[in-house]
């Protein structure tokens, strides 16, 4: 039963991440230019001594976005199952997901981005990356809350 909760949390995170990435995917598919802004997705510059094509950069950014969204959903369920929502003690509420989103933003900015060479809060990738990630994490949290509200049977309300 718990494994199903984890799988559902990860799948919901991935679903929300995909919905948020649709504008970037549509722009990428329709545009024939070599350079254009990537909505919602972090624009990753060439790394590790290899110059990537624009399509490869887009795919790496998309993959990173999907991984972060999936982990967002999975780790939130772990927090719920372990009783670690120490601020709200109310799982699957809007407040708990917003607080969790801010915490996820801090973890991504302080731990994950420096570990992959993007610098603290992605400063090496651009001056607005911290804001892009903050908005993305909040949107994933709001999206998960909305999906949970939509999927919750009326007799649980």
C-alpha positions as CSV (number, residue, x, y, z in Angstrom):
1,X,0.0,0.0,0.0
2,X,2.8,2.5,0.9
3,X,4.7,1.6,-2.2
4,X,1.6,2.6,-4.2
5,X,1.5,6.0,-2.4
6,X,5.2,6.6,-3.3
7,X,4.5,5.6,-6.9
8,X,1.4,7.8,-7.1
9,X,3.3,10.8,-5.5
10,X,6.2,10.4,-8.0
11,X,3.7,10.1,-10.9
12,X,1.7,13.1,-9.8
13,X,5.0,15.2,-9.6
14,X,6.0,14.0,-13.1
15,X,2.5,14.8,-14.4
16,X,2.6,18.3,-13.0
17,X,6.2,18.7,-14.3
18,X,5.1,17.6,-17.8
19,X,2.1,20.1,-17.8
20,X,4.5,22.9,-16.8
21,X,6.9,21.9,-19.6
22,X,4.2,21.8,-22.3
23,X,4.8,25.5,-23.3
24,X,8.6,24.8,-23.7
25,X,7.9,21.7,-25.7
26,X,5.5,23.4,-28.0
27,X,7.9,26.3,-28.6
28,X,10.7,23.9,-29.2
29,X,8.6,21.9,-31.6
30,X,7.2,24.8,-33.6
31,X,10.3,27.1,-33.7
32,X,13.0,26.5,-36.3
33,X,15.5,28.9,-34.7
34,X,18.6,27.7,-33.1
35,X,18.3,30.0,-30.0
36,X,15.1,31.1,-28.2
37,X,14.2,31.3,-24.5
38,X,13.0,28.2,-22.8
39,X,9.9,28.9,-20.8
40,X,9.8,27.3,-17.3
41,X,12.9,25.2,-18.0
42,X,16.4,26.2,-16.8
43,X,18.6,27.1,-19.8
44,X,21.7,24.9,-19.2
45,X,24.9,26.1,-20.8
46,X,27.4,23.7,-22.3
47,X,29.2,21.7,-19.6
48,X,32.0,19.2,-19.1
49,X,34.2,20.2,-22.1
50,X,31.6,19.2,-24.7
51,X,29.7,21.8,-26.7
52,X,26.1,20.6,-26.8
53,X,23.7,21.4,-29.6
54,X,20.7,23.5,-28.8
55,X,18.4,20.5,-29.0
56,X,20.7,18.6,-26.6
57,X,20.6,21.5,-24.2
58,X,16.8,21.5,-24.4
59,X,16.6,17.8,-23.7
60,X,19.0,18.0,-20.8
61,X,17.0,20.9,-19.3
62,X,13.8,18.9,-19.9
63,X,15.2,15.8,-18.2
64,X,16.4,17.8,-15.2
65,X,12.9,19.4,-14.9
66,X,11.2,16.0,-15.0
67,X,13.6,14.5,-12.5
68,X,13.1,17.4,-10.1
69,X,9.3,17.3,-10.5
70,X,9.2,13.5,-9.9
71,X,11.4,13.8,-6.8
72,X,9.2,16.6,-5.6
73,X,6.2,14.3,-5.6
74,X,8.0,11.3,-4.2
75,X,9.8,13.0,-1.4
76,X,6.6,14.8,-0.4
77,X,4.9,11.5,0.1
78,X,7.9,10.3,2.1
79,X,7.5,13.4,4.4
80,X,3.8,12.6,4.8
81,X,4.3,8.9,5.5
82,X,7.1,9.6,8.0
83,X,5.1,12.3,9.8
84,X,7.8,14.9,9.0
85,X,5.4,17.8,8.2
86,X,6.4,19.4,11.4
87,X,5.2,22.9,10.5
88,X,1.6,22.1,9.5
89,X,1.0,18.5,10.6
90,X,-1.6,18.5,7.8
91,X,-0.7,16.4,4.8
92,X,-1.9,17.3,1.3
93,X,-3.0,20.8,2.3
94,X,-2.2,23.9,0.3
95,X,-0.1,25.4,3.1
96,X,1.9,22.2,3.6
97,X,2.7,21.9,-0.1
98,X,3.7,25.6,-0.4
99,X,6.0,25.3,2.6
100,X,7.4,22.1,1.1
101,X,7.9,23.8,-2.3
102,X,9.9,26.6,-0.6
103,X,12.0,23.9,1.2
104,X,12.5,22.0,-2.1
105,X,13.6,25.3,-3.8
106,X,16.2,25.7,-1.0
107,X,17.5,22.2,-1.4
108,X,17.8,22.5,-5.2
109,X,19.5,25.9,-4.9
110,X,21.9,25.1,-2.1
111,X,22.6,21.4,-2.7
112,X,21.7,20.1,-6.1
113,X,22.7,23.0,-8.4
114,X,26.2,23.4,-6.8
115,X,26.7,19.6,-6.9
116,X,26.1,19.6,-10.7
117,X,28.3,22.7,-11.3
118,X,25.6,25.4,-11.7
119,X,26.6,27.3,-8.6
120,X,24.6,28.4,-5.6
121,X,21.0,28.8,-6.8
122,X,22.2,28.4,-10.4
123,X,24.1,31.7,-10.5
124,X,26.6,30.4,-13.1
125,X,23.6,29.7,-15.4
126,X,22.1,33.2,-15.2
127,X,20.9,35.9,-12.8
128,X,17.3,34.8,-12.9
129,X,17.7,31.1,-12.5
130,X,16.9,31.3,-8.8
131,X,13.5,32.9,-9.6
132,X,12.8,30.4,-12.3
133,X,13.3,27.5,-9.9
134,X,11.4,29.2,-7.2
135,X,8.3,29.8,-9.4
136,X,8.6,26.3,-10.9
137,X,8.7,24.7,-7.4
138,X,5.7,26.7,-6.3
139,X,3.8,25.8,-9.5
140,X,4.6,22.1,-8.9
141,X,3.3,22.4,-5.3
142,X,0.2,24.2,-6.4
143,X,-0.3,21.7,-9.3
144,X,0.0,18.8,-6.9
145,X,-2.4,20.3,-4.5
146,X,-4.9,20.9,-7.3
147,X,-4.6,17.3,-8.6
148,X,-4.9,15.9,-5.1
149,X,-8.1,18.0,-4.5
150,X,-9.5,16.8,-7.9
151,X,-8.7,13.1,-7.2
152,X,-9.9,13.1,-3.6
153,X,-13.4,11.6,-3.3
154,X,-16.1,14.0,-2.1
155,X,-16.8,11.9,1.0
156,X,-13.3,12.7,2.3
157,X,-14.0,16.4,2.4
